Amino acid sequence: MPRTKKKKSKGGQHGNVQPFSDEDASIETLSHCSSYSDTASVAEEGGEASEDAALEDFQYKLKGFIDSTVDKSAKTRQGALDGLKTAMATRILYEFISERRMTITDSIERCLKKGKGEEQRAAASLACLLCIQLGSGIESEEVFKTLKLIFKNILADGSANIQARQAVATSLGLCTLVAEDDILDVHATMECFENLFTRSYARMDGTCPLISPQTSQLHTNALLSWALLLTICTANQLKDVLRKHLPKLPRLLESDDVNMRIAAGETIALLFELARDMDAEFEFDDWDELSDKLNALATDCNKHRAKTDKRKQRSVFRDVLRAVEESDFQPETIRFGTERMIIDSWVRKRTYDAFREFVGSGMNYHLQANEFIRDVFELGPPMLVDSATMKAMKISRFERHLHNSAAFKARTKARSKFRDKRVDVGEF
């Protein structure tokens, strides 16, 4: 792909670089950057030269964002982080990012250490998107090793900004899933999460600890990240978790926070699923008490709770109750492009929800073109898009070029990996 140098504005920074808007990120059109939307339209008529020019304009804007992450202005840094987040959430940028991953990592580290609330929050989310783009391997492992201790320090620091801690609780979970290379370190990270969400356990007398809504959200995020890492635990680790935590997790069902109650219910359903995968005859000692609690939440008519909360809670806990009582899961079909994927287990649901938390409306695009995410959900290599499919999906020639380029690189990478495995099985 040809590259040309762009002129910079005074001071060495890219001039007039603005963050992507939500409209830019619309997955319906896959038009991810307003600065090149007109160019993309021209590309349909102008052929390869215009496509290359549009791509260069887009990359120029990304370089401007990277430069701006070290700007003296907190507002400019925040905008740059948000711009990079939107780009990574809605596009496959592996080659561009791989060449600059350490520069981006350094910027994230600086923003986490020296930034305030929203800037730290954006930096934590960007770290996760960076790992999603790089996939599971040495590149994302290097990124995570640089940031892991910073994440854990922020998470454990009660004086740190609560929004930053909330974001870190979510990002640390998914980054660990993607980039952690040591299962013992996975277990250590899970203990960090346990130190948080266990503080929301109802007391033995049934009373709930007094916790602010912001702190409850932190504990909820920690619980959901902990549940995500359960999906990659060894059998021995799972047995230990079942012994230590399953008898206590129902205490979270007493929480005043509907989001915590729902997260606890889904985590309990996930644990029952994992337990029965190991032992089809698995039995829970406090079954009657748990069943009563789940039934009460599935039919909750508490007048002191908001109608929307009760409606959402009843729907979730009906599913949780079926999972616990009957080992049943209500499947959900996700359609993307010409393909579809079935969410048919609590493990798959927790994993899908975790990725969607970061890429948002870009999830369908990542399911189509992100080699790593397709590997996680066992979808095979990305499919090439032909002209007929392009018309049916109403995407431009320029966008098809980008998608097929990503698919081709993914297939080449997969074949190279297969050859490496044949040559040296010990490497894996």
QUIJO-V35123 format. One record per residue. N is the residue number from 1. PSI is psi in whole degrees, -180 to 180 (* if undefined). OMEGA is omega in whole degrees, -180 to 180 (NA if undefined). Layout:
N|PSI|OMEGA  N|PSI|OMEGA
This chain:
1|120|-177  2|145|177  3|141|175  4|149|179  5|141|178  6|147|176  7|145|178  8|156|176  9|174|-177  10|145|-180  11|0|177  12|0|-179  13|154|176  14|135|-175  15|147|172  16|43|178  17|119|-179  18|148|178  19|156|173  20|147|175  21|171|176  22|-35|180  23|-37|178  24|-33|-171  25|3|-175  26|123|-179  27|-16|-180  28|-36|-179  29|-12|-174  30|29|177  31|98|-164  32|-2|-176  33|116|-174  34|-23|-176  35|-20|-180  36|10|-177  37|-39|178  38|-40|179  39|-38|-180  40|-37|178  41|-41|179  42|-34|-176  43|-30|179  44|-30|-177  45|-30|-170  46|-7|175  47|-161|-171  48|-39|-177  49|-44|179  50|-36|178  51|-45|179  52|-40|180  53|-40|179  54|-41|180  55|-40|179  56|-39|177  57|-43|-180  58|-46|180  59|-34|177  60|-41|178  61|-41|178  62|-42|178  63|-37|177  64|-41|177  65|-45|-179  66|-44|177  67|-39|-174  68|-10|178  69|-12|178  70|15|180  71|154|179  72|-28|-178  73|124|178  74|-36|180  75|-40|179  76|-43|178  77|-44|180  78|-46|179  79|-39|180  80|-43|178  81|-44|179  82|-39|178  83|-43|178  84|-39|178  85|-49|-179  86|-42|180  87|-45|-178  88|-29|180  89|-26|-171  90|3|-180  91|158|172  92|115|-172  93|31|-171  94|-51|-174  95|-46|-180  96|-46|-176  97|-38|-179  98|-39|-179  99|-20|-174  100|16|-171  101|-38|-178  102|-33|175  103|-46|179  104|-41|179  105|-42|178  106|-41|179  107|-42|178  108|-45|180  109|-44|-179  110|-42|-179  111|-35|178  112|-38|-176  113|-40|-171  114|-15|-178  115|173|177  116|171|-179  117|-82|-174  118|-37|179  119|-42|177  120|-40|180  121|-47|180  122|-39|-180  123|-40|179  124|-43|179  125|-39|179  126|-37|178  127|-42|-180  128|-43|178  129|-35|177  130|-44|178  131|-38|178  132|-40|179  133|-42|-176  134|-26|-180  135|-178|-177  136|117|-178  137|-172|-173  138|-34|-178  139|-49|180  140|-31|177  141|-41|178  142|-42|178  143|-48|-175  144|-37|178  145|-33|178  146|-35|-170  147|-17|-171  148|-48|-178  149|-37|177  150|-45|177  151|-50|-175  152|-35|178  153|-43|178  154|-43|-178  155|-40|-176  156|-11|-175  157|104|-179  158|-18|180  159|-7|-180  160|159|179  161|130|-174  162|-35|179  163|-36|176  164|-42|180  165|-39|177  166|-46|-179  167|-42|180  168|-39|179  169|-38|179  170|-45|-177  171|-40|-179  172|-37|179  173|-52|-177  174|-37|177  175|-39|178  176|-44|179  177|-43|-175  178|-43|-162  179|-7|-179  180|129|-175  181|5|-178  182|118|-176  183|-28|177  184|-34|176  185|-32|174  186|-45|180  187|-40|179  188|-40|178  189|-39|178  190|-36|178  191|-34|175  192|-42|179  193|-40|180  194|-38|180  195|-20|179  196|-60|-171  197|-23|178  198|-17|178  199|-13|178  200|-2|178  201|136|173  202|149|179  203|167|-178  204|-26|180  205|4|177  206|-8|179  207|151|-179  208|143|176  209|149|179  210|110|-176  211|135|179  212|155|178  213|-38|-180  214|-42|179  215|-37|177  216|-39|177  217|-39|176  218|-46|-180  219|-37|178  220|-45|178  221|-40|178  222|-42|179  223|-44|-179  224|-38|176  225|-39|176  226|-45|179  227|-39|178  228|-43|-178  229|-19|173  230|-30|-176  231|-14|180  232|11|179  233|154|174  234|166|180  235|-42|-180  236|-40|177  237|-41|179  238|-41|178  239|-39|179  240|-42|178  241|-44|-180  242|-39|-179  243|-44|-174  244|-41|-166  245|-32|-177  246|-38|177  247|-24|-176  248|-27|-177  249|-35|178  250|-18|177  251|-27|179  252|-17|179  253|-13|179  254|-5|-175  255|148|175  256|-13|-176  257|117|-178  258|-35|-180  259|-37|176  260|-43|179  261|-44|-180  262|-45|179  263|-40|179  264|-44|179  265|-45|-180  266|-35|178  267|-39|177  268|-44|178  269|-42|178  270|-44|-179  271|-40|177  272|-41|179  273|-46|180  274|-40|179  275|-43|-179  276|-25|173  277|-35|179  278|-36|-177  279|106|-177  280|-21|-178  281|17|-177  282|135|178  283|145|-179  284|129|-173  285|-42|-176  286|43|-172  287|-47|-175  288|-45|-180  289|-43|179  290|-43|-179  291|-41|179  292|-43|-180  293|-44|-179  294|-40|178  295|-41|180  296|-40|-180  297|-29|179  298|-16|-180  299|25|-172  300|126|176  301|24|-178  302|119|-176  303|-20|-177  304|-3|-179  305|148|-179  306|146|-178  307|-42|-179  308|-39|178  309|-45|-179  310|-40|-180  311|-46|179  312|-44|-178  313|-45|-179  314|-42|180  315|-48|-179  316|-45|-174  317|-20|169  318|-42|178  319|-41|180  320|-42|-179  321|-43|177  322|-38|-179  323|-44|-177  324|-41|-176  325|-39|-170  326|4|-176  327|35|-176  328|148|175  329|132|179  330|107|-175  331|152|179  332|135|-180  333|126|178  334|120|180  335|137|179  336|122|-176  337|-127|179  338|6|-177  339|173|174  340|155|179  341|141|-179  342|123|172  343|105|-170  344|16|179  345|162|177  346|-32|176  347|-48|-179  348|-39|180  349|-47|-179  350|-39|180  351|-46|179  352|-47|-179  353|-37|-179  354|-44|179  355|-41|-177  356|-27|177  357|-34|-176  358|-41|-175  359|-12|174  360|-128|-178  361|-12|177  362|1|-176  363|-43|-179  364|-38|179  365|-42|179  366|-35|176  367|-32|178  368|-43|-165  369|-14|-178  370|111|-176  371|-43|-177  372|-48|-180  373|-38|176  374|-36|178  375|-41|179  376|-43|-177  377|12|174  378|49|-179  379|-7|-177  380|180|-180  381|152|178  382|144|180  383|142|174  384|146|-179  385|120|179  386|178|-175  387|-41|-179  388|-43|179  389|-39|-180  390|-44|180  391|-41|-179  392|-36|-179  393|-6|179  394|46|175  395|156|-174  396|164|177  397|-38|179  398|-45|-180  399|-38|177  400|-39|179  401|-45|-180  402|-43|-179  403|-48|-179  404|-33|176  405|-44|178  406|-41|-180  407|-42|180  408|-45|179  409|-38|180  410|-41|179  411|-42|178  412|-43|-180  413|-42|-180  414|-41|179  415|-40|179  416|-41|180  417|-40|179  418|-42|178  419|-41|179  420|-38|-179  421|-36|179  422|-34|-178  423|-43|-176  424|89|-177  425|-32|-178  426|-20|-179  427|-29|-177  428|*|NA
